[in-house]
């Protein structure tokens, strides 16, 4: 029997929601570290923020939390400038 190909991603981006926030920030964060994901982003639409982390020696190193109007060069895509305000332009938190 052939085994499936198992690949650990270099980068994971989680979009936080009220329903799964605690699970994403605690359980999944720990799991991503255990399997060796290199970079982890959390996009928080309610706070209009981007949190960026890098895995170092099995632990998450927080590289920064960026606000709603920041221009960001975030690992592992630091060659590209991201204008966060564009992410929130059509966002309506109230209606979900």
TINUSE-889274 format. One record per atom (N, C-alpha, C): residue number from 1; residue in three letters; atom name; x, y, z. Coordinates in nm, 3 decimals, decimal comma, always signed. Each point is the difference from the previous one (the first is absolute). Layout:
BEGIN
<atom num="NUM" residu="ALA" atome="CA" px="X" py="Y" pz="Z"/>
...
***
This chain:
BEGIN
<atom num="1" residu="UNK" atome="N" px="+0,084" py="-0,118" pz="+0,000"/>
<atom num="1" residu="UNK" atome="CA" px="-0,084" py="+0,118" pz="+0,000"/>
<atom num="1" residu="UNK" atome="C" px="+0,089" py="+0,125" pz="+0,000"/>
<atom num="2" residu="UNK" atome="N" px="-0,035" py="+0,097" pz="-0,080"/>
<atom num="2" residu="UNK" atome="CA" px="+0,075" py="+0,124" pz="-0,010"/>
<atom num="2" residu="UNK" atome="C" px="-0,044" py="+0,096" pz="+0,109"/>
<atom num="3" residu="UNK" atome="N" px="+0,097" py="+0,058" pz="+0,069"/>
<atom num="3" residu="UNK" atome="CA" px="-0,030" py="+0,099" pz="+0,103"/>
<atom num="3" residu="UNK" atome="C" px="-0,030" py="+0,135" pz="-0,064"/>
<atom num="4" residu="UNK" atome="N" px="-0,089" py="+0,077" pz="+0,059"/>
<atom num="4" residu="UNK" atome="CA" px="-0,026" py="+0,134" pz="-0,054"/>
<atom num="4" residu="UNK" atome="C" px="+0,122" py="+0,089" pz="+0,021"/>
<atom num="5" residu="UNK" atome="N" px="+0,015" py="+0,097" pz="-0,087"/>
<atom num="5" residu="UNK" atome="CA" px="+0,107" py="+0,097" pz="+0,015"/>
<atom num="5" residu="UNK" atome="C" px="-0,040" py="+0,096" pz="+0,112"/>
<atom num="6" residu="UNK" atome="N" px="+0,088" py="+0,018" pz="+0,094"/>
<atom num="6" residu="UNK" atome="CA" px="-0,028" py="+0,089" pz="+0,113"/>
<atom num="6" residu="UNK" atome="C" px="+0,096" py="+0,118" pz="-0,007"/>
<atom num="7" residu="UNK" atome="N" px="-0,057" py="+0,117" pz="-0,011"/>
<atom num="7" residu="UNK" atome="CA" px="+0,080" py="+0,121" pz="-0,013"/>
<atom num="7" residu="UNK" atome="C" px="-0,042" py="+0,098" pz="+0,109"/>
<atom num="8" residu="UNK" atome="N" px="+0,098" py="+0,052" pz="+0,070"/>
<atom num="8" residu="UNK" atome="CA" px="-0,027" py="+0,104" pz="+0,100"/>
<atom num="8" residu="UNK" atome="C" px="+0,013" py="+0,134" pz="-0,070"/>
<atom num="9" residu="UNK" atome="N" px="-0,102" py="+0,085" pz="+0,010"/>
<atom num="9" residu="UNK" atome="CA" px="+0,009" py="+0,130" pz="-0,067"/>
<atom num="9" residu="UNK" atome="C" px="+0,104" py="+0,090" pz="+0,065"/>
<atom num="10" residu="UNK" atome="N" px="+0,059" py="+0,087" pz="-0,080"/>
<atom num="10" residu="UNK" atome="CA" px="+0,095" py="+0,099" pz="+0,051"/>
<atom num="10" residu="UNK" atome="C" px="-0,074" py="+0,113" pz="+0,071"/>
<atom num="11" residu="UNK" atome="N" px="-0,126" py="+0,020" pz="-0,039"/>
<atom num="11" residu="UNK" atome="CA" px="-0,077" py="+0,115" pz="+0,049"/>
<atom num="11" residu="UNK" atome="C" px="-0,146" py="-0,039" pz="+0,013"/>
<atom num="12" residu="UNK" atome="N" px="-0,061" py="+0,045" pz="+0,111"/>
<atom num="12" residu="UNK" atome="CA" px="-0,143" py="-0,017" pz="+0,020"/>
<atom num="12" residu="UNK" atome="C" px="-0,058" py="+0,135" pz="+0,037"/>
<atom num="13" residu="UNK" atome="N" px="-0,115" py="+0,031" pz="-0,058"/>
<atom num="13" residu="UNK" atome="CA" px="-0,072" py="+0,123" pz="+0,033"/>
<atom num="13" residu="UNK" atome="C" px="-0,138" py="-0,038" pz="+0,050"/>
<atom num="14" residu="UNK" atome="N" px="-0,028" py="+0,035" pz="+0,125"/>
<atom num="14" residu="UNK" atome="CA" px="-0,130" py="-0,027" pz="+0,061"/>
<atom num="14" residu="UNK" atome="C" px="-0,081" py="+0,128" pz="+0,003"/>
<atom num="15" residu="UNK" atome="N" px="-0,125" py="-0,009" pz="-0,039"/>
<atom num="15" residu="UNK" atome="CA" px="-0,094" py="+0,111" pz="+0,012"/>
<atom num="15" residu="UNK" atome="C" px="-0,080" py="-0,025" pz="+0,127"/>
<atom num="16" residu="UNK" atome="N" px="+0,018" py="+0,084" pz="+0,100"/>
<atom num="16" residu="UNK" atome="CA" px="-0,065" py="-0,022" pz="+0,128"/>
<atom num="16" residu="UNK" atome="C" px="-0,148" py="+0,034" pz="-0,006"/>
<atom num="17" residu="UNK" atome="N" px="-0,079" py="-0,083" pz="+0,065"/>
<atom num="17" residu="UNK" atome="CA" px="-0,143" py="+0,027" pz="+0,014"/>
<atom num="17" residu="UNK" atome="C" px="-0,036" py="-0,017" pz="+0,147"/>
<atom num="18" residu="UNK" atome="N" px="-0,109" py="+0,060" pz="+0,040"/>
<atom num="18" residu="UNK" atome="CA" px="-0,042" py="-0,011" pz="+0,140"/>
<atom num="18" residu="UNK" atome="C" px="-0,023" py="-0,145" pz="+0,040"/>
<atom num="19" residu="UNK" atome="N" px="-0,057" py="-0,077" pz="-0,089"/>
<atom num="19" residu="UNK" atome="CA" px="-0,036" py="-0,139" pz="+0,031"/>
<atom num="19" residu="UNK" atome="C" px="+0,122" py="-0,090" pz="+0,022"/>
<atom num="20" residu="UNK" atome="N" px="+0,107" py="+0,021" pz="-0,077"/>
<atom num="20" residu="UNK" atome="CA" px="+0,115" py="-0,091" pz="+0,008"/>
<atom num="20" residu="UNK" atome="C" px="+0,127" py="+0,067" pz="+0,053"/>
<atom num="21" residu="UNK" atome="N" px="-0,011" py="+0,122" pz="+0,047"/>
<atom num="21" residu="UNK" atome="CA" px="+0,117" py="+0,079" pz="+0,041"/>
<atom num="21" residu="UNK" atome="C" px="+0,089" py="-0,074" pz="+0,101"/>
<atom num="22" residu="UNK" atome="N" px="-0,057" py="-0,046" pz="+0,109"/>
<atom num="22" residu="UNK" atome="CA" px="+0,079" py="-0,066" pz="+0,104"/>
<atom num="22" residu="UNK" atome="C" px="+0,068" py="-0,126" pz="-0,054"/>
<atom num="23" residu="UNK" atome="N" px="-0,073" py="-0,078" pz="-0,077"/>
<atom num="23" residu="UNK" atome="CA" px="+0,055" py="-0,122" pz="-0,060"/>
<atom num="23" residu="UNK" atome="C" px="+0,117" py="+0,033" pz="-0,093"/>
<atom num="24" residu="UNK" atome="N" px="-0,019" py="+0,102" pz="-0,083"/>
<atom num="24" residu="UNK" atome="CA" px="+0,106" py="+0,039" pz="-0,095"/>
<atom num="24" residu="UNK" atome="C" px="+0,125" py="+0,050" pz="+0,073"/>
<atom num="25" residu="UNK" atome="N" px="-0,020" py="+0,081" pz="+0,104"/>
<atom num="25" residu="UNK" atome="CA" px="+0,113" py="+0,061" pz="+0,070"/>
<atom num="25" residu="UNK" atome="C" px="+0,071" py="-0,095" pz="+0,096"/>
<atom num="26" residu="UNK" atome="N" px="-0,068" py="-0,103" pz="+0,045"/>
<atom num="26" residu="UNK" atome="CA" px="+0,062" py="-0,090" pz="+0,098"/>
<atom num="26" residu="UNK" atome="C" px="+0,032" py="-0,136" pz="-0,063"/>
<atom num="27" residu="UNK" atome="N" px="-0,102" py="-0,072" pz="-0,040"/>
<atom num="27" residu="UNK" atome="CA" px="+0,018" py="-0,137" pz="-0,048"/>
<atom num="27" residu="UNK" atome="C" px="+0,075" py="-0,004" pz="-0,133"/>
<atom num="28" residu="UNK" atome="N" px="-0,051" py="+0,075" pz="-0,097"/>
<atom num="28" residu="UNK" atome="CA" px="+0,062" py="-0,006" pz="-0,132"/>
<atom num="28" residu="UNK" atome="C" px="+0,140" py="+0,061" pz="+0,000"/>
<atom num="29" residu="UNK" atome="N" px="+0,021" py="+0,106" pz="+0,077"/>
<atom num="29" residu="UNK" atome="CA" px="+0,132" py="+0,063" pz="+0,010"/>
<atom num="29" residu="UNK" atome="C" px="+0,103" py="-0,102" pz="+0,051"/>
<atom num="30" residu="UNK" atome="N" px="-0,038" py="-0,072" pz="+0,105"/>
<atom num="30" residu="UNK" atome="CA" px="+0,089" py="-0,103" pz="+0,056"/>
<atom num="30" residu="UNK" atome="C" px="+0,027" py="-0,110" pz="-0,103"/>
<atom num="31" residu="UNK" atome="N" px="-0,106" py="-0,043" pz="-0,070"/>
<atom num="31" residu="UNK" atome="CA" px="+0,014" py="-0,103" pz="-0,103"/>
<atom num="31" residu="UNK" atome="C" px="+0,095" py="+0,046" pz="-0,111"/>
<atom num="32" residu="UNK" atome="N" px="-0,017" py="+0,122" pz="-0,047"/>
<atom num="32" residu="UNK" atome="CA" px="+0,088" py="+0,051" pz="-0,106"/>
<atom num="32" residu="UNK" atome="C" px="+0,146" py="+0,000" pz="+0,044"/>
<atom num="33" residu="UNK" atome="N" px="+0,026" py="+0,033" pz="+0,125"/>
<atom num="33" residu="UNK" atome="CA" px="+0,137" py="-0,004" pz="+0,051"/>
<atom num="33" residu="UNK" atome="C" px="+0,052" py="-0,144" pz="+0,004"/>
<atom num="34" residu="UNK" atome="N" px="-0,084" py="-0,092" pz="+0,045"/>
<atom num="34" residu="UNK" atome="CA" px="+0,042" py="-0,140" pz="+0,011"/>
<atom num="34" residu="UNK" atome="C" px="+0,037" py="-0,061" pz="-0,135"/>
<atom num="35" residu="UNK" atome="N" px="-0,072" py="+0,038" pz="-0,105"/>
<atom num="35" residu="UNK" atome="CA" px="+0,031" py="-0,059" pz="-0,131"/>
<atom num="35" residu="UNK" atome="C" px="+0,105" py="+0,079" pz="-0,078"/>
<atom num="36" residu="UNK" atome="N" px="+0,038" py="+0,118" pz="+0,052"/>
<atom num="36" residu="UNK" atome="CA" px="+0,109" py="+0,075" pz="-0,061"/>
<atom num="36" residu="UNK" atome="C" px="-0,037" py="+0,101" pz="-0,106"/>
<atom num="37" residu="UNK" atome="N" px="-0,121" py="+0,055" pz="+0,005"/>
<atom num="37" residu="UNK" atome="CA" px="-0,036" py="+0,109" pz="-0,091"/>
<atom num="37" residu="UNK" atome="C" px="+0,094" py="+0,116" pz="+0,028"/>
<atom num="38" residu="UNK" atome="N" px="+0,057" py="+0,058" pz="-0,104"/>
<atom num="38" residu="UNK" atome="CA" px="+0,101" py="+0,104" pz="+0,019"/>
<atom num="38" residu="UNK" atome="C" px="-0,052" py="+0,137" pz="+0,039"/>
<atom num="39" residu="UNK" atome="N" px="-0,115" py="+0,038" pz="-0,054"/>
<atom num="39" residu="UNK" atome="CA" px="-0,056" py="+0,133" pz="+0,026"/>
<atom num="39" residu="UNK" atome="C" px="-0,150" py="-0,011" pz="+0,021"/>
<atom num="40" residu="UNK" atome="N" px="-0,051" py="+0,083" pz="+0,089"/>
<atom num="40" residu="UNK" atome="CA" px="-0,143" py="-0,001" pz="+0,032"/>
<atom num="40" residu="UNK" atome="C" px="-0,050" py="+0,143" pz="+0,005"/>
<atom num="41" residu="UNK" atome="N" px="-0,106" py="+0,025" pz="-0,074"/>
<atom num="41" residu="UNK" atome="CA" px="-0,067" py="+0,130" pz="+0,003"/>
<atom num="41" residu="UNK" atome="C" px="-0,139" py="-0,018" pz="+0,057"/>
<atom num="42" residu="UNK" atome="N" px="-0,044" py="+0,099" pz="+0,078"/>
<atom num="42" residu="UNK" atome="CA" px="-0,139" py="+0,008" pz="+0,043"/>
<atom num="42" residu="UNK" atome="C" px="-0,057" py="+0,130" pz="-0,052"/>
<atom num="43" residu="UNK" atome="N" px="-0,105" py="-0,011" pz="-0,079"/>
<atom num="43" residu="UNK" atome="CA" px="-0,074" py="+0,117" pz="-0,046"/>
<atom num="43" residu="UNK" atome="C" px="-0,123" py="+0,012" pz="+0,089"/>
<atom num="44" residu="UNK" atome="N" px="-0,011" py="+0,114" pz="+0,068"/>
<atom num="44" residu="UNK" atome="CA" px="-0,113" py="+0,025" pz="+0,088"/>
<atom num="44" residu="UNK" atome="C" px="-0,083" py="+0,111" pz="-0,064"/>
<atom num="45" residu="UNK" atome="N" px="-0,108" py="-0,039" pz="-0,065"/>
<atom num="45" residu="UNK" atome="CA" px="-0,083" py="+0,098" pz="-0,072"/>
<atom num="45" residu="UNK" atome="C" px="-0,067" py="+0,098" pz="+0,096"/>
<atom num="46" residu="UNK" atome="N" px="-0,040" py="-0,048" pz="+0,116"/>
<atom num="46" residu="UNK" atome="CA" px="-0,066" py="+0,089" pz="+0,096"/>
<atom num="46" residu="UNK" atome="C" px="+0,096" py="+0,109" pz="+0,047"/>
<atom num="47" residu="UNK" atome="N" px="+0,123" py="-0,037" pz="+0,032"/>
<atom num="47" residu="UNK" atome="CA" px="+0,101" py="+0,097" pz="+0,044"/>
<atom num="47" residu="UNK" atome="C" px="+0,072" py="+0,065" pz="-0,118"/>
<atom num="48" residu="UNK" atome="N" px="-0,025" py="-0,052" pz="-0,120"/>
<atom num="48" residu="UNK" atome="CA" px="+0,067" py="+0,047" pz="-0,121"/>
<atom num="48" residu="UNK" atome="C" px="+0,152" py="+0,000" pz="+0,022"/>
<atom num="49" residu="UNK" atome="N" px="+0,049" py="-0,119" pz="+0,032"/>
<atom num="49" residu="UNK" atome="CA" px="+0,143" py="-0,014" pz="+0,028"/>
<atom num="49" residu="UNK" atome="C" px="+0,055" py="-0,128" pz="-0,061"/>
<atom num="50" residu="UNK" atome="N" px="+0,132" py="+0,001" pz="-0,014"/>
<atom num="50" residu="UNK" atome="CA" px="+0,074" py="-0,116" pz="-0,048"/>
<atom num="50" residu="UNK" atome="C" px="+0,112" py="-0,028" pz="+0,100"/>
<atom num="51" residu="UNK" atome="N" px="+0,000" py="-0,120" pz="+0,058"/>
<atom num="51" residu="UNK" atome="CA" px="+0,106" py="-0,042" pz="+0,091"/>
<atom num="51" residu="UNK" atome="C" px="+0,088" py="-0,100" pz="-0,074"/>
<atom num="52" residu="UNK" atome="N" px="+0,131" py="+0,023" pz="+0,006"/>
<atom num="52" residu="UNK" atome="CA" px="+0,096" py="-0,081" pz="-0,076"/>
<atom num="52" residu="UNK" atome="C" px="+0,097" py="-0,067" pz="+0,097"/>
<atom num="53" residu="UNK" atome="N" px="+0,019" py="-0,132" pz="-0,017"/>
<atom num="53" residu="UNK" atome="CA" px="+0,091" py="-0,077" pz="+0,085"/>
<atom num="53" residu="UNK" atome="C" px="+0,089" py="-0,090" pz="-0,084"/>
<atom num="54" residu="UNK" atome="N" px="+0,118" py="-0,030" pz="+0,053"/>
<atom num="54" residu="UNK" atome="CA" px="+0,093" py="-0,095" pz="-0,062"/>
<atom num="54" residu="UNK" atome="C" px="+0,034" py="-0,106" pz="+0,104"/>
<atom num="55" residu="UNK" atome="N" px="+0,010" py="-0,125" pz="-0,044"/>
<atom num="55" residu="UNK" atome="CA" px="+0,035" py="-0,110" pz="+0,089"/>
<atom num="55" residu="UNK" atome="C" px="+0,152" py="-0,004" pz="+0,017"/>
<atom num="56" residu="UNK" atome="N" px="+0,045" py="+0,009" pz="+0,126"/>
<atom num="56" residu="UNK" atome="CA" px="+0,143" py="-0,005" pz="+0,032"/>
<atom num="56" residu="UNK" atome="C" px="+0,019" py="-0,101" pz="+0,112"/>
<atom num="57" residu="UNK" atome="N" px="+0,075" py="-0,105" pz="-0,029"/>
<atom num="57" residu="UNK" atome="CA" px="+0,027" py="-0,105" pz="+0,100"/>
<atom num="57" residu="UNK" atome="C" px="-0,128" py="-0,053" pz="+0,064"/>
<atom num="58" residu="UNK" atome="N" px="-0,103" py="-0,019" pz="-0,083"/>
<atom num="58" residu="UNK" atome="CA" px="-0,124" py="-0,059" pz="+0,048"/>
<atom num="58" residu="UNK" atome="C" px="-0,093" py="+0,095" pz="+0,073"/>
<atom num="59" residu="UNK" atome="N" px="+0,034" py="+0,128" pz="+0,003"/>
<atom num="59" residu="UNK" atome="CA" px="-0,084" py="+0,100" pz="+0,068"/>
<atom num="59" residu="UNK" atome="C" px="-0,029" py="+0,115" pz="-0,095"/>
<atom num="60" residu="UNK" atome="N" px="-0,116" py="+0,062" pz="+0,021"/>
<atom num="60" residu="UNK" atome="CA" px="-0,039" py="+0,112" pz="-0,085"/>
<atom num="60" residu="UNK" atome="C" px="+0,066" py="+0,129" pz="+0,046"/>
<atom num="61" residu="UNK" atome="N" px="+0,068" py="+0,066" pz="-0,091"/>
<atom num="61" residu="UNK" atome="CA" px="+0,058" py="+0,132" pz="+0,023"/>
<atom num="61" residu="UNK" atome="C" px="-0,093" py="+0,100" pz="-0,067"/>
<atom num="62" residu="UNK" atome="N" px="-0,058" py="+0,089" pz="+0,080"/>
<atom num="62" residu="UNK" atome="CA" px="-0,089" py="+0,102" pz="-0,055"/>
<atom num="62" residu="UNK" atome="C" px="+0,084" py="+0,106" pz="-0,071"/>
<atom num="63" residu="UNK" atome="N" px="-0,025" py="+0,017" pz="-0,129"/>
<atom num="63" residu="UNK" atome="CA" px="+0,075" py="+0,098" pz="-0,078"/>
<atom num="63" residu="UNK" atome="C" px="-0,069" py="+0,135" pz="-0,005"/>
<atom num="64" residu="UNK" atome="N" px="-0,130" py="+0,002" pz="+0,028"/>
<atom num="64" residu="UNK" atome="CA" px="-0,071" py="+0,127" pz="+0,003"/>
<atom num="64" residu="UNK" atome="C" px="-0,149" py="-0,018" pz="-0,016"/>
<atom num="65" residu="UNK" atome="N" px="-0,071" py="+0,100" pz="+0,050"/>
<atom num="65" residu="UNK" atome="CA" px="-0,144" py="+0,010" pz="-0,022"/>
<atom num="65" residu="UNK" atome="C" px="-0,021" py="+0,132" pz="-0,071"/>
<atom num="66" residu="UNK" atome="N" px="-0,064" py="-0,007" pz="-0,114"/>
<atom num="66" residu="UNK" atome="CA" px="-0,013" py="+0,116" pz="-0,088"/>
<atom num="66" residu="UNK" atome="C" px="-0,144" py="+0,047" pz="-0,003"/>
<atom num="67" residu="UNK" atome="N" px="-0,017" py="+0,132" pz="+0,001"/>
<atom num="67" residu="UNK" atome="CA" px="-0,132" py="+0,061" pz="+0,009"/>
<atom num="67" residu="UNK" atome="C" px="-0,067" py="+0,023" pz="-0,134"/>
<atom num="68" residu="UNK" atome="N" px="-0,119" py="+0,056" pz="+0,005"/>
<atom num="68" residu="UNK" atome="CA" px="-0,088" py="+0,007" pz="-0,117"/>
<atom num="68" residu="UNK" atome="C" px="+0,053" py="+0,081" pz="-0,119"/>
<atom num="69" residu="UNK" atome="N" px="+0,086" py="+0,096" pz="+0,024"/>
<atom num="69" residu="UNK" atome="CA" px="+0,049" py="+0,082" pz="-0,112"/>
<atom num="69" residu="UNK" atome="C" px="+0,148" py="-0,021" pz="-0,028"/>
<atom num="70" residu="UNK" atome="N" px="+0,060" py="-0,100" pz="+0,064"/>
<atom num="70" residu="UNK" atome="CA" px="+0,143" py="-0,025" pz="-0,018"/>
<atom num="70" residu="UNK" atome="C" px="+0,030" py="-0,054" pz="-0,140"/>
<atom num="71" residu="UNK" atome="N" px="+0,120" py="+0,031" pz="-0,044"/>
<atom num="71" residu="UNK" atome="CA" px="+0,058" py="-0,064" pz="-0,118"/>
<atom num="71" residu="UNK" atome="C" px="+0,104" py="-0,096" pz="+0,056"/>
<atom num="72" residu="UNK" atome="N" px="-0,011" py="-0,127" pz="-0,039"/>
<atom num="72" residu="UNK" atome="CA" px="+0,076" py="-0,106" pz="+0,066"/>
<atom num="72" residu="UNK" atome="C" px="+0,085" py="-0,077" pz="-0,100"/>
<atom num="73" residu="UNK" atome="N" px="+0,120" py="-0,034" pz="+0,043"/>
<atom num="73" residu="UNK" atome="CA" px="+0,085" py="-0,098" pz="-0,069"/>
<atom num="73" residu="UNK" atome="C" px="+0,021" py="-0,112" pz="+0,102"/>
<atom num="74" residu="UNK" atome="N" px="-0,084" py="-0,102" pz="-0,009"/>
<atom num="74" residu="UNK" atome="CA" px="-0,005" py="-0,103" pz="+0,103"/>
<atom num="74" residu="UNK" atome="C" px="+0,056" py="-0,132" pz="-0,052"/>
<atom num="75" residu="UNK" atome="N" px="+0,083" py="-0,063" pz="+0,084"/>
<atom num="75" residu="UNK" atome="CA" px="+0,053" py="-0,132" pz="-0,034"/>
<atom num="75" residu="UNK" atome="C" px="-0,114" py="-0,099" pz="-0,021"/>
<atom num="76" residu="UNK" atome="N" px="+0,009" py="-0,090" pz="-0,091"/>
<atom num="76" residu="UNK" atome="CA" px="+0,111" py="-0,027" pz="-0,091"/>
<atom num="76" residu="UNK" atome="C" px="-0,011" py="+0,074" pz="-0,133"/>
<atom num="77" residu="UNK" atome="N" px="-0,082" py="+0,103" pz="-0,005"/>
<atom num="77" residu="UNK" atome="CA" px="-0,021" py="+0,074" pz="-0,125"/>
<atom num="77" residu="UNK" atome="C" px="+0,053" py="+0,143" pz="+0,011"/>
<atom num="78" residu="UNK" atome="N" px="+0,113" py="+0,017" pz="+0,066"/>
<atom num="78" residu="UNK" atome="CA" px="+0,052" py="+0,134" pz="+0,027"/>
<atom num="78" residu="UNK" atome="C" px="+0,041" py="+0,077" pz="-0,125"/>
<atom num="79" residu="UNK" atome="N" px="+0,010" py="-0,066" pz="-0,113"/>
<atom num="79" residu="UNK" atome="CA" px="+0,031" py="+0,071" pz="-0,125"/>
<atom num="79" residu="UNK" atome="C" px="-0,120" py="+0,074" pz="-0,057"/>
<atom num="80" residu="UNK" atome="N" px="-0,117" py="-0,026" pz="+0,057"/>
<atom num="80" residu="UNK" atome="CA" px="-0,124" py="+0,061" pz="-0,049"/>
<atom num="80" residu="UNK" atome="C" px="-0,058" py="+0,090" pz="+0,110"/>
<atom num="81" residu="UNK" atome="N" px="-0,029" py="+0,124" pz="-0,036"/>
<atom num="81" residu="UNK" atome="CA" px="-0,066" py="+0,088" pz="+0,097"/>
<atom num="81" residu="UNK" atome="C" px="-0,151" py="-0,022" pz="-0,007"/>
<atom num="82" residu="UNK" atome="N" px="-0,060" py="-0,021" pz="+0,116"/>
<atom num="82" residu="UNK" atome="CA" px="-0,144" py="-0,022" pz="+0,009"/>
<atom num="82" residu="UNK" atome="C" px="-0,063" py="+0,122" pz="+0,066"/>
<atom num="83" residu="UNK" atome="N" px="-0,096" py="+0,058" pz="-0,066"/>
<atom num="83" residu="UNK" atome="CA" px="-0,073" py="+0,114" pz="+0,055"/>
<atom num="83" residu="UNK" atome="C" px="-0,126" py="-0,054" pz="+0,068"/>
<atom num="84" residu="UNK" atome="N" px="+0,004" py="-0,007" pz="+0,133"/>
<atom num="84" residu="UNK" atome="CA" px="-0,108" py="-0,065" pz="+0,073"/>
<atom num="84" residu="UNK" atome="C" px="-0,135" py="+0,071" pz="-0,015"/>
<atom num="85" residu="UNK" atome="N" px="+0,000" py="+0,129" pz="-0,020"/>
<atom num="85" residu="UNK" atome="CA" px="-0,128" py="+0,072" pz="-0,012"/>
<atom num="85" residu="UNK" atome="C" px="-0,087" py="-0,056" pz="-0,113"/>
<atom num="86" residu="UNK" atome="N" px="+0,063" py="-0,053" pz="-0,102"/>
<atom num="86" residu="UNK" atome="CA" px="-0,074" py="-0,059" pz="-0,113"/>
<atom num="86" residu="UNK" atome="C" px="-0,078" py="-0,123" pz="+0,046"/>
<atom num="87" residu="UNK" atome="N" px="+0,053" py="-0,072" pz="+0,096"/>
<atom num="87" residu="UNK" atome="CA" px="-0,067" py="-0,121" pz="+0,049"/>
<atom num="87" residu="UNK" atome="C" px="-0,135" py="+0,031" pz="+0,063"/>
<atom num="88" residu="UNK" atome="N" px="-0,013" py="+0,118" pz="+0,058"/>
<atom num="88" residu="UNK" atome="CA" px="-0,119" py="+0,031" pz="+0,080"/>
<atom num="88" residu="UNK" atome="C" px="-0,102" py="+0,085" pz="-0,077"/>
<atom num="89" residu="UNK" atome="N" px="+0,029" py="+0,039" pz="-0,123"/>
<atom num="89" residu="UNK" atome="CA" px="-0,085" py="+0,094" pz="-0,073"/>
<atom num="89" residu="UNK" atome="C" px="-0,147" py="-0,040" pz="-0,006"/>
<atom num="90" residu="UNK" atome="N" px="-0,030" py="-0,122" pz="-0,034"/>
<atom num="90" residu="UNK" atome="CA" px="-0,139" py="-0,043" pz="-0,016"/>
<atom num="90" residu="UNK" atome="C" px="-0,047" py="-0,087" pz="+0,116"/>
<atom num="91" residu="UNK" atome="N" px="+0,069" py="+0,007" pz="+0,111"/>
<atom num="91" residu="UNK" atome="CA" px="-0,030" py="-0,085" pz="+0,114"/>
<atom num="91" residu="UNK" atome="C" px="-0,113" py="+0,059" pz="+0,083"/>
<atom num="92" residu="UNK" atome="N" px="-0,099" py="-0,082" pz="+0,028"/>
<atom num="92" residu="UNK" atome="CA" px="-0,112" py="+0,040" pz="+0,085"/>
<atom num="92" residu="UNK" atome="C" px="-0,010" py="-0,102" pz="+0,113"/>
<atom num="93" residu="UNK" atome="N" px="+0,061" py="+0,031" pz="+0,112"/>
<atom num="93" residu="UNK" atome="CA" px="+0,005" py="-0,093" pz="+0,114"/>
<atom num="93" residu="UNK" atome="C" px="-0,140" py="-0,027" pz="+0,055"/>
<atom num="94" residu="UNK" atome="N" px="-0,085" py="+0,100" pz="+0,005"/>
<atom num="94" residu="UNK" atome="CA" px="-0,134" py="-0,016" pz="+0,058"/>
<atom num="94" residu="UNK" atome="C" px="-0,082" py="-0,108" pz="-0,068"/>
<atom num="95" residu="UNK" atome="N" px="+0,005" py="-0,004" pz="-0,134"/>
<atom num="95" residu="UNK" atome="CA" px="-0,081" py="-0,098" pz="-0,071"/>
<atom num="95" residu="UNK" atome="C" px="+0,073" py="-0,131" pz="-0,023"/>
<atom num="96" residu="UNK" atome="N" px="+0,129" py="-0,005" pz="+0,041"/>
<atom num="96" residu="UNK" atome="CA" px="+0,076" py="-0,123" pz="-0,010"/>
<atom num="96" residu="UNK" atome="C" px="+0,055" py="-0,019" pz="-0,135"/>
***
